Amino acid sequence: MAVSSYTTIQGDMWDTIAYRLWGNEMLFHHLLASNPSYRNMVIFPSGITLTIPSLSTELTTKAVDPPWK
């Protein structure tokens, strides 16, 4: 599994980062799982480097229910 990184800009949130990266804000839980030390952060300041997991094309191209459903 390839891993990359993302550096936040002021005002980023988990769902907006997921949408920007994968086109689906409901995939934010993958970001949370890869960055547990930031899980309590809601709105990011600029300059935080997050680990971005590589997701399968199948996940990023179909509608995904949130993990709580």
Number of C-alpha atoms within 10 A of each C-alpha: 7 7 10 10 11 13 13 17 15 11 11 15 18 20 17 16 21 20 16 10 15 18 13 19 18 19 24 20 16 15 19 17 14 15 15 9 10 14 13 8 10 12 13 15 14 12 11 14 12 17 16 20 16 12 14 9 9 8 12 17 11 9 11 12 9 11 9 4 4
